[in-house]
Amino acid sequence: MNADLPLWPAGASTGVGSMPGVDAAEALRTAFGECPALPFLPELPARGPGADVIGRSAGLLAGLHVDLQPAGWRLVDRPGLEERRARSLLARDLDALEEHAEGYTGPLKLAAAGPWTLAATIELPRGGRALSDPGACRDLASALAEGLAAHLADVARRVPGAALLMQLDEPALTAVLRGRVPTPSGFRTLRAVHPPVALDALRSVVAACIDAAAVPVVHCCGDAVPIEVLLAAGVGGLSLDLTRLTAGEEEALGAAAEAGVGLLLGAVASLPESASDAPERSDAPVLSAPARTVEGVAGQVRALWRRLGLPAEHLRQVAVTPTCGLAGASPQYARAALALCREVAHRLAEES
């Protein structure tokens, strides 16, 4: 990636992906209104099966089919009802995006599950995680790469002024590499995937995104994020939960920033602080002090930057995000969280 070509304007903010509610048009208004420098295509899991990131991504797989079983998504021989529903929901979302983004020019972020999170989640036809079958893992990565290429081409046609970022959600990647993915019984865990094998699959999907003229970004909100593996795969951006970074991860993050990799830093809590802020309450309190103010959150980012020893101008590579998806929050809280991300990003841009 060329460090002289920023992925987004200085002072950008964005969402991770999921949002509350069932109205795609309303979610897009929020995504574009609160994140004007880096809007995103939301996922709305509250609509049911096929609307979450796994269902949406399963529906994108080229040449593979899935259906929803009591144990979760499973590979099948022919398209099932839930696969058709997932494809229909995405098509409607893209129709809404095309209408809302008419005339838009600038970066636009899409999201899908990465190959290893899919492999750790989707089951084989006879049961058991696809992760347990190396051949199935390769097939999933290949089908995802092909499906994402078609998806990106479709969005580029619908929103021709957009510079696309393709976010690969990999919350299960650390568990995959460390042998922590449980078997269906829960009594054992599946064998760890060796980093070179994990790297090959990631590279194939990342390469497909680049070939489709999109910048690949990986979101990993867990602990012990394998940043070196992600960088070796050729990603252009990293989306991480700032509040969970370890010293070792910070060192790798600093090297990534110096190399020009874009950083999407999760600095605003994705859920209210207490049970009194229940998602179903429309009058729920939002974003209270201390770390839920502009200065409090900006101070967390500044502190990280000091620990990394990076110059202030490198903050232009940072986009501020919630720590994770916002599907579990109320609409009021989600809007307030994205608004806070925007205000923090503006503050940091002024300082840089």
N, C-alpha and C positions, 0 to 999 in steps of 0.2 A: 504494500500500500504506500502511496506517495503521501508523506506527511505534509506536503505543501498544499494538498487538496483536502480541506476539511470535509467530514461527512455531514456536518450540520453547521448552521450559523453559531457563532459564539452566543452563549446565553440560552442554549436550547434546553428544553425539558420534554419529557414524554412519559407515557404509561408503559407498564410492562406488557400488558395485553388484555387481561380479563377485566370486565366491568360489571356492575350490578344491573339488574333489570332485564327486560326482554325486548325493548324497542331499539332496533339497530339504528334507525335514523337519529334518535335522541342520543344514543351513545356516540355516534359520529359527530354530532354537534358539540358534545362535550370534549371529545378527543381533539377536534380541530380548534375549538374555541379556547380551551385551557392550555393546549400545547401547539400554538401556531407555528413555532419554528421547527417542530418535529412531530407532526400528528401521526396517529397510528390507527390501524384497523382493529377495532375491539373484538374480543370474544365475549359472548353472553351465555355462560353456562346455565343460568337460571331457566333458559328455554328448554333444557332437558338433553337427553342423549344426542350426541352428534354436534352439540353447540360448544362443548369445551375444547381445549386445545388437543386432547388426544383424539376425540371424535372427529374434529375438523381435519386433523392430520391424517387419520386413518382413511378418511374419505378422499384424500389427495393421492394415495398410493396408486401408482400406475401399474396395472397388470395384476394387482393383488386385491382380494376382496375380504371384507370383514362383516361380522354381524355381532350384535350385542347379546351375550349370554349372561346368566346370573353371576358368573365369576368375572365378567368384564368383556372387553373386546376380544374377538377370536377370529383367526384367519379361517376363511371358508372358500369353497369352490366357486361360488357365484354371489353376486351382490345380494345382500340382505336388506330388509326393510330399513334398519337403522343406518346402513351405509348410504342408501338412497336419501334418507332424511338429512344426513350430514352434508351430502353434496347439495341438496336443495337449500338448506340453510345458508351455506357459504355462497351459493349463487345469488340468493336474495341480499346477503350482506354486500356482495360486490356490486349489485345493482344500486343499492343505497349509496355505496361509496362513489360510484360513477356519477350519480346525480349530485351528491354533496360536494365532490371535489372538482366539479366542472370548472375549467380555467385555472386550477391550482398548479403552481410551479414550486418545486422545492422538494426536500427529502420527505419520504413517506415510509413508515415502518410497518412491515407485515410480520406475522409470527406463525410458527409451526413447531411441533415437537421434533426434537433431534432424533437421529437414528437409534441411539442407545436408550433413550427414555422410551421410545416406542418398543424396542426389543424387550425392555424390562417390564412393559405393561401389557402388550398384546400377547394372547395365548396362541399356541399351536392348534391345528385342527383337532387333535386328540387330547388337548389339555397340556398344561405346563407352559411356562413362559417361553416365548420365542428366543429369549436370551440363552436358553439351555441348548440351542441348536445352532452351531456356527453357520451352517448353510442358510438357515432362516434369517439369521442376522444379516448376512450378505444380501439376501434377496430383499429384505426390508430397506436396507440402505440404498440399494439400486432403485427400488420402486419409489422411494421417497425423493431421490435425486431427480428422477424423471418427472415425477408429479410436481415437484416444486418448480422445475423449469417451465412446465406448462402453465402453472399458476402465475408465475412471475410474468410470463408473456401475456397472459390474459389481463393482469392488472396494468401492465405497461400500455396495452391497447386502450383500456378504459380511462386511464389517467395519464395521458402522454407527456404531461409536463412534470411528472414525478421522477425523482431520483430515488430508486427503491433500496431499502435496507431489508434484508431477510433475517429475522431473528429466529434462531434455532433454540428452543427451550430444552435444556438438558438438566433438569433437577435430579435425575437419577444417575448422572454420569459418575459421580464419586462412589456411589454404592456399587455400580457396575465394576469399576476398577478395583475396588477393595473387597469384592466378594461378599457384599452385604445385602444383595437382593434375595428376599425369602422365596422359598418354594411355595406352591399353593397351600400346602399343609401348614406352613409357618414353622415347622420343626427344624428345617435345615435352610441353608442358604446356597445359592448357585455359585459355581466356581467363578473366581475373578477373571475378567477379561484382561489379557496382557495389553499394556499400553500401545505397542506397535499395531495390534489388531484393531484396537479402538481408534487409533489414529488413521488407519486406512479407511475405515467407514466414514469418519468425520471428513477426511479429505475429499472423498468422492462427492459428498453432499455439498461441501463448501465450494468445490470446483464447479458443480452444476449451477450454484447461485452466481458465481463470478461469470460463468459463460452466459448466463441470462442477464448480464449487466446489472446485477444487484450486489450490494456490499453485504457479505455474511457477518452476522453478529451472533454470538452465543450468550444466552442468558443462563446462569447457573446460580441459584440462590441458596445452595446448601453450604455445608462446612467443607473445608479442605478442597477448594476448587482446584482442579488440575490445570492451572493457567498455562504451564509450559506445553502441555499436550494441545490445548486449544490454539496457542500461538503457532505451534508446529503444523497445525492443520491449515493455517493460512487465513484465519479469521481477520476481519478488518476492525472489529469492535468487540468489547467484552462488557456484558451487563451483569453486575454483581451487587450483592447486598453489602453496602459499606459497613454496616454495623456488625458483621460477622467475620470480617477479614482477620486472619492471623498474621503474625509478623512475617512468616515465610511467604504468604500470599501477597502481602504488601510489597515485599522485595521484588517478586515477579511482576507485580502490577506496575511498579516503577520502571522496570525494564521495558514493559510493553508501552508505557506512555512515552518513554524516550524514543522508541522505535516508530512512533506515530500512530499507534493503535488508538482508536476512539474508545472512550470509557463512558458507559452509562452507569452512574453510581446511584444505587438505591439508598437514599438518605432520608426519605420521609416514610413514616410507618404506614403500612398498607391496611392496618386495622385500628379501630379506636382503642384507647388505652385500657378501658375497663368495661365490665359487663353492663354498666349503666348506659354505655354508648351502643346499645344493641342495634344491629343493622336494620331491623324492621322499623325502627322509630324514625319518623320523618323529622322529629324535633331534636334528634340526638345531638349532644355537644360535639364539637369538632376541634381537633388540633389545638390542644392546650399546651401551655409552657411546661418545661423549658425547651425541650428539643423539638417542639412543634411550632416554633416561631421562625421567622426568616433568619434572624441572627443566630438562633440556636442551631438550626440545621446547617447554615453556611459555616458556622464555627466548626462543626464536625468535618466538613470537607476541607477547610483550611488546615485543621489539625492533621488530617491524613496527608495533605500536600507537604506540610512541614516535615513529617516523618519520612516521606519519600525523598525529600531533598530536591524537589523539582521547582523550577522557576515559575512565577505566577502566570506567565504567558501560556504555559502548558494547560492551564485551566480552560482554554478555548477548546480543548479536545474533550471536555467533560459535558455530558448531558445529565441533568438531574432527574431521577425517577423515584417512584415509590419503591419500597424494599421488595415488593412482590406484587402479584395481581390484586385487583381491587374488588373482585367478585363477591367477597364476603362482607364488604362494607355497605353502608346505606348509600343511596345516590348522593345525598347531601355530603356525606363524608368523602366520597370519591371525588366529587367536584372540588371540595376544599383541599384535599390532598394534592390534586393535580395543580390547583392554583398556587399552593405553597411551593411545589416543585418549580413552577414558572418564576415565582418571585425570587426564590433562592438562586436560580440560574442567572437571572438578571443581575442580582447583587454580585455574584462571583464574576460575571462578565465585566462589570464596571471595575472591579478590582484588578482584573487581569490586563 
